[in-house]
Amino acid sequence: MPDADGPLDGVLVADFSRVLAGPFAAMTLGDLGAEVIKVERPGSGDDTRAWGPPWRGDDATYYLGLNRNKRSVALDLASDEERELARRLGERADVLIESFRPGLMTGWGLDGDTLRERNPGLVSCSVTAFGSAEQVRGLPGYDFLLQAMGGLMSITGEADGRPLKVGAALVDLVCGLLAVAGIQAALYERERTGRGQHVEVSLMDAALTSLLNQGSAWVLGGARPRRRGNRHPSIAPYETYEAADRPLAIAAGNDRLFARLCEALGLPDLPADERFATNTARVEHIDELAEALESVLRTEPAEHWVGVLHAAGVPVGPINGVDEAFELAESLGLAPVTQVDGMPLPRPPLALSGSPAVVRRRPPRLDEHGDEIRAWLTKGS
């Protein structure tokens, strides 16, 4: 069942995963040329098919954003007959991605170790909530819960406010990206050994990875990070500041940029003030720094200061809405939206000079390709 050229052309991915992290990983492999077969529950399909509003026609935009470049087949894995078709798919696949609770695929005989007895080159990937140790079984795994339990919410929000989640499913996204990295590393290893292997990624590991410098502050320095609003724990000025009409973001991450900022604002003596002479001093006197900068910034609208600071080479930007962000990307030549079969979709973000990522297929309707996939799996049996 050939699809199209791409760096992963010829790689067959069996996507048994649901919701976000696994489907995002499978979609990314599909963007890179792999053929992806999405296995769904009969009747309802992936949970995200029902996660609206908003909708585009009868389809939830949540689902549409995670399932381009796939075919769909509905298989009832509780049925012996349909589970046999799923097993045949696993025995023909190069990659199998699943996000069921640990042990369930093993009980069905669809786990990587079992399938590698007949398909030794299979790279299997499990997306779990907290890993596969016995003590974590039964714990639910949703991005919101992992943002809470994994520490992200404790560092997100105003210093005197309640903890907040990030406005998008960041943990799921990072988990999906880690899955793609692990799968491609395993495929590369297979080129040398001829053997596949199992890749496991967890939402908890992704949450801890997402902490980045905040995590290393605790692990290496024993510092317990706290909520700081838009302020950075280690860099200043690096936050939002109020202009006359609305806030804007300024990221002057070193002494040279700070000097440029002060010059552009008409505050040339500020860098000589011992409270602001070094980055460490600026972090220690961050309230006084903000007061000094905003005393000038509040005199003109944000658009004025964006122009002035851009001209001075100071990193600055408005706080855009999602619509404005896409408009900005378009104006910068990034072409963030592509069209397939008359449907606008976010463009794959990877740019490869020789074999670019391409959207070849719109997200499939439930079991849209069921007949052809079943016939292909039955053929030669």
BELURHU-V654123 format. One record per pair of residues at least 12 apart in sequence whose C-alpha atoms are under 8 Angstrom apart, sorted by the first residue. I is the first residue (numbers start at 0). J is the second residue. Records with the same first field share a line. If there is no record, write none. Layout:
I->J  J
//
This chain:
1->34
2->32  33  34
3->32  359
4->32  354
5->31  32  33  354  355  356
6->31  32  354  355
7->28  31  32  33
8->31  32  33  34
9->32  33  34
10->32  33  34  92  93  94
11->33  34  35  36  91  92  93  94
12->25  28  33  34  35  36  92  93  94  95  96
13->35  36  37  38  88  89  92  94  95  96
14->35  36  37  38  95  96  97
15->37  38  39  95  96  97  98
16->37  38  96  97  98  99  126
17->45  46  47  97  98
18->45  46  47  62
19->65  171  172  175
20->126  171  172  173  174  175
21->96  97  98  126  175  178
22->65  66  175
23->65  66  172  175  176
24->175  176  178  179
25->96  179
26->65  66  67  68  69
27->179  347
28->179
29->67  68  69
30->67  68  347  356  357  358  359
31->355  356  357
32->356  357
34->68  69
35->68  69  70
36->69  70  71  72
37->69  70  71  72
38->71  72  73  74
39->71  72  73  74  365  366
40->73  74  75
41->73  74  75  366
43->365
44->73  365
45->62
47->59  61  62
48->61  62
50->62
63->344  362
64->344  345
65->362
66->361  362  363
67->358  359  360  361  362  363
68->358  359  360  361  362
69->360  361  362  363
70->362  363  367  368
71->363  364  365  366  367  368  369
72->365  366  367  368  369  370  372  373
73->365  366  369
76->107
82->107
84->373  376  377
85->109
86->108  109  114
87->376
88->376
89->109  114  118  121
90->114  115  117  118  121
91->118
92->121
93->120  121  122
94->121  122  123  124  182
95->111  121  122  123  124
96->123  124  125  126
97->124  125  126
98->125  126  127
99->125  126  127
100->127  136  137
101->127  131  136
110->123
111->123  124  196  197
112->197
115->195
119->193  194  195
120->189  193  194  195  196
121->194  195  196
122->182  185  186  195  196  197  198
123->182  195  196  197  198
124->178  182  197  198  199  200
125->197  198  199  200
126->174  178  199  200  201  202
127->140  199  200  201  202
128->140  141  201  202  203
129->201  202  203  204
130->199  200  201  203
140->202
142->168  169  170  171  202
143->164  168
145->170  202  203  206
146->164  165  170  206
147->164
149->203  206  207
150->206  207  210
151->164  165  206  209  210
152->164  165
153->225  226
154->224  225  226  227
155->226  227  228
156->226  227  228  229
157->226  227  228  229
158->225  226  227  228
162->226
169->209
170->202  205  206  209
171->202  205
173->205  206  209
174->200  201  202  204  205
177->200  205
178->198  199  200
181->198
182->198
185->198
232->282
233->279  282
234->252  278  279  281  282
235->250  251  252  278  281  282  285
236->249  250  251  252  257  281  282  285  288  289
237->249  250  251  252
238->250
240->289  292  293  296
241->293  296  297
242->293  296  297  298  299  300  301  304
243->296  297  298  299  300  301
244->297  299  300  301
245->300  301
246->301  317  318
247->301  305  315  316  317  318
248->315  316  317  318
249->313  314  315  316
250->313  314  315
251->313  314
253->278
254->276  277  278
256->312  313
257->270
258->270
259->311  312  313
260->308  311  313
263->307  308  311
264->292  295  296
275->288
301->317
302->317
305->317
334->346
335->348
337->358
339->358  359  360  361
340->360  361
342->361
346->358
//
